[in-house]
Amino acid sequence: MLPWERSDSVRAAADGSDLPPGLLRPAEARLEEAVSLTRSIGLSVIWTGVLPLRGRRPATLLGAGQVENVANAVRLNRVAVAVVDSQLSPVQQRNLEKAWGCKVIDRTGLILEIFGARARTREGALQVELAHLEYQRTRLVRSWTHLERQRGGFGFLGGPGESQIEIDRRLIGDRIAKLRRELEEVRRTRGLHRGARRRVPYPVVALVGYTNAGKSTLFNALTGASVLAKDQLFATLDPTMRALKLPSGRTVILSDTVGFISDLPHELVAAFRATLEEVAEADIILHVRDVAHPDSAAQRADVLGVLDGMVKDGALDPAWQDRVIEVLNKSDLLAEEARVALEAKPGTVLVSALTGAGLGALKAAIDACLSAGLGVHRITLGPAEGAALAWLYAHGEVVDRRDAAEAIHLAVRLSDEDRARFENRRAQAAKEAGGLVSKA
């Protein structure tokens, strides 16, 4: 296996500026992540190397001496697959396979393999296939190098090699077009689902974060669900939704989304737009971070970079950061001094999804965020309006209640939309009650 770290690499911060030197990923951290990605698809890692690179060679990416050194390691260890932790051009990939005598895949190909193995729903499978075909379309020349390259009889027509490549390229293009149509249908269906949720409506809280930050474990701890949660990169891909009851009595929909990763392939960002739309539509975004990870700050910048990229594409509103709560997960792995320091950090909630520590504070933070823009409405109900009282408790936050002999006086924090819906429901109930009385 060959993870590659650029010695002069610079990573961009979420605001477009360069990260300070302290946030550059060290080679050892990139190596560890690449090894974890490789093992997550069942490959055994028998050799690793970190190769500093001063410049990208167009033919092989690496220098001639580095290529030869790796070739010796491949022969000595009988390596079947070499993974390069960087993006390779089709020419670079083909030349390295010739030089090393084994299959070579780059970071994009590796992540596509993982996504292909993990996608379970029809939507996930469509998105992975689309990303894979987009990636493979530029690499068709590698699949047909055994065919003839001589020209045809008229002196300018391609031989059978070129003909087969063109046929495959056309077939892949047709399949891509079909997949895009099917994904548009998926997006339309998701839009209908979101419209149905708005009519209920329950606020949506979306979990986002770097892969293996503990999103699924936190999702299970909050909702009591049984979503697959492993100490593994990209353990879950398909979004899952569950209802969550908050301390105020308000119900929200919690959505667990796909994890992000540094240098996320463009093909995957584009293909998983339907999934990322759940983040765009969320009322609150919980940015889950592995606070115990040595690269936690750099991982945060990677996630914010993807979300800011969605803003540039018009898929996310520019004010999205106003509704973000940073959830510092895996606090049980921190020393006591570090925990105390982070607990005092404004705008964050320190939790441990594994032990349950801090989950009450997180629910309260969600409640407070939802309540920040709501007005307090004073409502008086009759003793017989039990259904209306239950509705207010389910959809609003009752901040004051006084029970009298003739009426129930409430102070309820509600959105303007919910207040209008409540009045419509109340008027409809009164109308139906009046109809029953007149018939009697």
N, C-alpha and C positions, 0 to 999 in steps of 0.2 A: 504494500500500500504506500502511496506517495502523497501525503498532504504537502501543500506548498505555501509558504508564507513570504510575502514580499517584504523585504527589509525596509523599503522606502514607502510602504503603503500609507495612505491617509484616508481616514474614514470621515464621512460628512455627518455633522450633527443635524438634529431635527430642524434647526432654523436655517440650514444651508451653509453654516460656517464649518470650519474644520474642528474636529474634536481636539482638545488639548492632548499633549503627549501621554498624560496619565491614562487616557481612555483608549489608546491604541491597543489592539489585541496582541498580546505577546504570542510568539510562535508556539509556545507550549500549549496555550489555551486553544489556538486554532487546531493544533494537532489532536488534542483531546476531543474536541468536538467532531473532527473528521473521523476519528476512530469510532466514536459513539454512533455516528451516522452509518458507517460501514457495517458495524456489528448489528445494527437494528434491522438489516435485511438478511441476516443469517450468514454473513461472510466471516471467516476467521482471519484476523489480522496477524500476519506472521512477520512482517517487517515494516518499519516506518522510517521516514527520514524527513528532515526539514532542510530545504534547499534555498538559501538566500539568492535573490535574483536582482541584478542591477537593471536589466532591461529585458523586454519580451522579445524573444527570437521568433520571427514570423514563421519559420519552418517547424520548430520543435518546442517553442516557448522557453525551454531550458538551454543552457550552454552545452557545447559538444562534450566537454568533460563530464558534466553532470549526467547527460544522457547515457554515456558509457558506464559510469559508476552504478547507475540504477540498473542498467542492463545486466551487469555482473551480479547484483543483488537478486534480480529476478531469476537468473539462471541458477544461482546458488541455492535459493530457497524454493525453487520450483513454483513460482508465483503464477496463478492462473488469471488474476484480475488485478490491475494496477489502478488505483484511484488517485487522481490529481485534484487537490483541493483548490481549484481555480477553474475558470472557464476556458475551454480549448476551442479553437476553430476546427472545422472539419479537416483541414490540411494538417494541423498540428496533431490531431488525434490519430489520423492515419499514419503519419510519419513515426510517431511514438510507438504505435503498435508494431510497425515494421522493425524498429530498432530494438524493441524489448521482447518481441515474440510472444506477446500475450494480449488479451483484451484490455483496452484502456477506456476508462470513463472519467468524465470530469465532474465537478460539483453539481452542475445542473442535471446531468444524467443520473447521478446518485440520488438526488432528492426526488427526481421523477420516479425512479425505481421504488423508493420508499412510499411515495404517494400512491403508486399503482398497487402496491401490496396491501395498503391500509384502507383504501376507499371501500366503503360498504354500500352506501346508498346509490341509487341510479344517478342522482345529481353528481355525487363525488366521482363516480366512474366516468361520466361524460366529461367532467372537467379535466380529469387526469389524462384521458385519451386525447382530448384536444391539445393539451400542453405537450404531450409526448409526440404527437404528429407534427406539431409546429416545430419541435426540436429536431425531429428526424428528417424533415423535408430538406434541410440544408446539408444533410449528411448522406444523401442517396448515392453520391458518387463512390462512397466507401463500400457500398453493398454490391457493386457490380464491377469491381476492378478486375475480376477474372474474365470478363467478356472482351471481345475484340475491340480495338480502338482504331482499326484501319478505316479509310474512307470508302464510301460506296462507289458504284460504277461510274457515276457522272462527275466524280472528282470533287464534289462539295457536300454530298449527303453524308451523314454520320453512319458509322457501322452499327452492328447489332447492339453494342454496348450502349451507345447514346440512345438508341431507340428504346431499349428496355428502361433506361433511366427516365426518359420522357413519359413512358407509359405509367411507371410507378408514381412519378410526380403528379401526373394528372389524376390518378386514382386517389392519391393522398389528398390532393386539392378538393376533389369531390367529397371525400369523407369529412374533411375539415368544414366544408360549407354545410354539410348535413348536421354535424355536431353543433355548429354555431346556431343553426335554426332550432335544434332541440334545446340548447341552453337558453335561447331567448324565450322558449316556452316555459322553461323552468323559472326564469326571472319573472315572467308574467304571472305564473302560479304563485311565486313568493310574494309578488305585489298584491295579489288577491288576498293571500293570508294576512299580510300586514294590514290591508284595509279592513279585514274582519276583526283583527285585534284592536284597531282604532275604534271600531264601533262598540267593542265591549265596554270601555277600553281599559286595558291594563298597561301601565308603563313597562317598557322593555329595558332591561339592564344587561348589557353585553360584556362578556369576559374576553379580554384580549391580552396578549403577552407573548413573550419569547417562548419557543417550544421547551417543554419540560420545566416550566416555571411553577407548575402545580395547579393549572386552571381546572382540570377535570377533577382533581382531588378536592379542590375548594368547592366546585359545583356540587359534588356529591355531599360534602359536609353541610352545605347550606340547604339543599333541597331533599336530602335523603335518597337521591337517585343512585343508580348503580352503573354509571358511565365508566368504561374502561379507563383505569388510571394506573400507569406504570412509570417507573423511573427510567423513561425511554424517550428519545426524541421522536416527535410526531406519533405518539401512541394513539391519538384519536384525530380524525380529520373531519368527520361529518358533524355539522352543527346539531346541537341538542337543546331543547327548550323544556323548562319545568316552571311551575308556579312556585312562588316564594312568598310566605307571609311575613310581613315586617312588624316590629313592635307596636306601631301605630294602629295595626289592624288592616293596613293597606296591603293589597296583593299586587305583586309585580311578576313579570315573566323574565326569568333568568335564562340567558342564551350563552352556551359554551361554543366558541368558534375555534377555527384552526389556528395553530400556533405559528408565530413568525420566526424567522431565522435570518442571520446576517447573509448578505448577498443573495437574497431570495430571487430565484430566476424570474426574469420578466415574463416568461411563458406562464408561470404559475400565478403570478399576480394578476395577469389578464384573464386567465381561465377561471380563477376562483373569485371573480368579481361578484358573482351571485351570492357567494357566501359572505364576502366582505360587506355586501349591502346591508346585512343584519347589523353591522357595526354602525353604518351610516344612519340607520333609522332608529338607533337606540336612544332612549331618553337619558341614560347614564351609561358611561363606559368605565368599567373597572379594569384598570391596567395592572395585571398581576405580575409581580416581579419576584424572582428568586433572590431575596436579599442576601442570602448566604453565599451566593456564587461570586467568585473573585471578579468576574466580568459583568457584574450586575449593571453598572453604569453604562457600559458599552452596549449591552443588550437593550437597555432602555432606549438608547439613541437609535438602535436598529428598528425597534417597534415604532417609535415616533416618526422615523424617516418614512416607513411604509405608509403610515396614516397621512402624513403630509403629502406624500405622493398621490394619495387618493384625492386630496384637496385640489392639487394641480390638474387632475383629470376630471374634476367636477363631480366626483362620486361622494364627496364628504364636504360638509359645510365648513367654512374657515373658522367658525367659533367652536369647533368640536372640543377644544381643550377646556372650555368653560364647564363642561359636564363630565370631566374625568376625575375619578378617585384613584389614587395610587395605592394599591394593596401590596404591602411588603410581606410576602409569604415566606414560609420556612423559618420563622423566628425561633423555633425550637433548636435550630442549629447554631444560633448566635451565642456569644458570651453575654453574661449579665450586663456588663458595661455598655456593650453595643446595643442591646435591647433598650436600655433606659434612654440612651441618646436618640434612638430612632422614634421612640414613643412620643418624644417632645417635638418631633418634626411636623410642622403644619402641613395640612393638605394630604397627609398620608395616614393609613391605618395599618398597624403592625398585627399580623395574624399568623397562626399556624394551622393550616387546613388539616394536618395530620392529628394534632392534639386537640383542636377546637379552640385554642386560645385566641381571643380577639374577635371571634365571630359575632358576638353580641355588639361590639363596638362598630363592626363593619355594617351590620344591619341598621344600627342607629345612624351611621353616616349616610347610608342610602336614603333613609327616611328624611334626614335633614336636607339632603340635596334636592329631593323631590318637593319638599315643603317650602323651599326657599322662594319659589316664584308663585306660590299659591296665596290667595286671599282668604281671610277668615270671614265666614258667613254665619249670621245668627238665624237660626231656624227654629220654629215652634211647631211641634207635632201634637196631634191628639193621642189619647191613650190607646186608641184602636189602630193607630198607624204603625203596627209592628214591622211590616214589610219595609216601609220607608226608613224606619230606624235602622234595620239590619243593612239596608243598601248604603246608608251613609257611613256606617262603620266599615263596610267592605271597600268603599271607594274613596273615602276621605279620612281625615284625621280629626277625631273628636277631641278638641282641646278643653272643652268645658261642658258640663251637663248638670242641669238642675231639674229634678222631678217634682212637679206640683200635683195637686189633686186633679186639676182639669187639663193639664198639658205637660209636655216635656220640652224644656228650653235647652237648646244646644248651640254651642259655638263650634263650627266645623270648618276645617281648612280644606278647601276644594278649588279645583281649577274652574275657570269660567265655563268651560265646556261641560264639566261634570255638574255644575250648578244648573245649567240649562237642561241637561238630561234629567236631573232630579225633578225639576219643576214639571217637565213634560210627563214623566212617569207618575208624578203625584196627581196632575190634572187628569190623566187617563184613568187612574184608579178611582178618583172621585166621580168621573163621568160614568164608569162602569157600576159603581156603587149606587149612583142615582138612578140608573136604568133598572137595577134590580129592585129598588124601593118602589118605583113607579109601577113595575109589573106586578109586584105584590099587592 
